[in-house]
Amino acid sequence: MLKKRKRNYDDPICHVDHPRPRTRREFLAQGFIMGAAGVLGSTSMLLPNGVQAALSPDLADLIANDTLQNCNIRSQGAGKIPFIAFDLAGGSSQAGSNVLVGQQGGQLDFLTTAGYERQGLPGDMIPSIVNPDTQTNDFVDTTLGLAFHSDSAFLRGIMTRISPATAANINGAVIPARSENDTGNNPHNPMYGIARAGSDGELLTLVGSENTDSGGNSLAPLSMIDLTIRPTKVDRPSDVTGLVDVGDLTVVLAQQDAVLVMESIYRISEQKLNAISIGGDPVIHPQDVVEDLVKCGYLKSANLADRFGDPNSIGPGADPDIVGGGGIFNDAEFNAGDRDGREFQKTASVMKMVMNGFAGAGTIEMGGYDYHGGRRAEGEVKDFRAGQCMGATLEYAAIIGVPLMMYVMSDGSLSSNGVIDDTVDGRGKGEWVSDNQQTAATFFLVYSPNGRPALIGGSTEEQAIHQQLGYMRSDGSVETASSPAANNVNLLAETIVLNYMALHGEENNFGTVLPGHGLGNAALQDSLTAFEPIVNGTI
C-alpha cells in the first residue's frame, strides 16, 4: 500500500470546497505562486575604491532649493512618515488568535467562549481566563501597546526581530471590518490615498511586491487611483539596485568623472537654451518650459550618478543593519532558497526603499493565507513568518531612527469549529475549517523614535475605544453598524488614510485630500482616529 506523503505547509492548498484556481489572485491565495526573490551579488569590484562623488556647489544649490520648476529632486524623500502595508492574500486570521478584538468597550471587553472558539481559541486559552494563582490574565499581551493574544503567531514572529527598546516605542489599533473571501475585488489597499496625503520618495512614490495597480493582491479604491504613480514592482534586492543603475558609465569612468560628464551636459544644454529666442511675449515663454525640462533631466541624471554611482549602496543585501552578524536577518536565512528566505528578501527590499526615503510607501504581498481545511499548524507557521517580516520593518525603522506606520490587511477571514490540533506547530488551538468574512479585522502598528504613540482620550475607557475602531458582537462576528469601515472596504481604506494624516496632525485636511469621502463629519472622523500626532507635519 502506498504511504501518503506528508504535506509541507508551503505546498499549494487544494480545497475541496474551492474551484480550481484560474486567476493570478486565486493562485496566489492558495500558494501556487509567490512573489519571487533573489540575491544580486556585489559588483563593487568594478568601481574605484574610495571614490566619493560630489556635485558642484552651484548645482547642489539648485537641488537643495528646488530652483527649477517641477524638477522635484528630493534628497530625503518628502519628509512624511514611512508607510508599509502587508497584504496577506487568501484570508488570514487577524482577530482573536492574533490581535484581540472585543465588544463596545474595546479589546478587553471580552467575547463569549463560543465567540473565541469561532476565532480559533479553545476554552482553556481564551483571554478572559484568570490564573487563580497570580490573579493575572495569562492570555493577553500588551508588550506592543495593542493587545495581542499571548500566543499569537504574529506576535511571536514580531518579537524574534525587535528589541525591547523598539517594543516600548510601538502602539497600535485594530479595526473590525468585513471583507469578501477569496477575491481580489476588496479595495483594501490605501497606497494612493497615502500618496495623496503627501507621502513621496526620492526615486519613486510607491512600490509593491506585485506587478498590479495596487502593488499587492487586493485592489486600491477606484476613487484614490492615480496611475501616473502606479507602484513599481520591487520584490528582490536586484529590483532595488536596478532602479539606480547608471549602466557602464561608472565602470568606464571613475564615479566622480561620471558626475562631471553629467554636469557638463547640463551646462552645455543651459548655454544652448539661453541662446534661443522665440518671438512674441506670451505669459509663459515656451523656451522657459523646454529649458527647465531639459535642464531638469540632466540635473537629475547628475544627481543620480552623484548619489548612486554604486547601485549596491542602496541594496538591502549590502546593508549591515539588515543582513549579517549584527543585522535583522543573518546571512544563512536571508540567502536561503526556501520560502522564508524569499519572503525575508522581499520584505528587506521594500523596507529599504521606504524607510530610507527612496519611496514614500510600499506594499508587501505574502501568498498562501487561504489556509483553512487542514491542520491549524499550517496557519500558525505562515502567521509566524509574516510576524517575522512585520518585526523586521519595525526594527529597521528603530535602527535608522525614523517613525513607521505598518498596516496589515487580508481578503476575508476564516473560522474554526473547535476541533483541536494538538501537534507541536498546532499548539493546541482550533483548526480552521472554512472561510468566514464575519470574523475579519485589520490592524496597524505605529513606531515612533520619540516614545510610544499616545492614544486619543483622557481616560483609560476612552483610549480603549480609540484603540479598537468599531467592535464585534459577543459571538465573535463583526458588528456592521459599529463604524463606517465595518461593512465597506472602501471606507476601511479611507480610515487608514485618515489615521495616517492624524499622525502628522493633518487630519483637518482629510476632506481636501479625499474629496467625496464617506467618513462623515469631523466628530465621526475623530471617533475613527486612534493616535495623537507623533510628528508635526513632516519628519
Secondary structure, 3 states (H helix, E strand, C coil): CCCCCCCCCCCCCCCCCCCCCCCHHHHHHCCCCCCCCCCCCCCHHHCCCCCCCCCCHHHHHHHHHCCCCCCCCCCCCCCCCCEEEEEECCCCCCECCCECCCCCCCCCCCCCHHHHHHCCCCHHHCCCCECCCCCCECCEECCCCCCEECCCHHHHHHHCCCCHHHHCCEEEEEEECCCCCCCCCCCCCCHHHHHHCCCCCCCEEEEECCCCCCCCCCCCCCCCCCHHHCCEECCCHHHHHHCCCCCCHHHHCCHHHHHHHHHHHHHHHHHHHHCCCCCCCCCCCHHHHHHHHHHHHHHHHHHHHHHHCCHHHHCHHHCCCCECCCCCECHHHHHCCCHHHHHHHHHHHHHHHHHCCCEEEEEEEECCCCCCCCCHHHHHHHHHHHHHHHHHHHHHHHHHCCCEEEEEEECCCEEEEEEEECCCCCCCEEEEEEECHHHCEEEEEEECCCCCCCECCCCHHHHHHHHECCCECCCCCECCCCCHHHHCHHHHHHHHHHHHHHHCCCHHHHHHHCCCCCCCCHHHHHHCCCECCCCCCCC
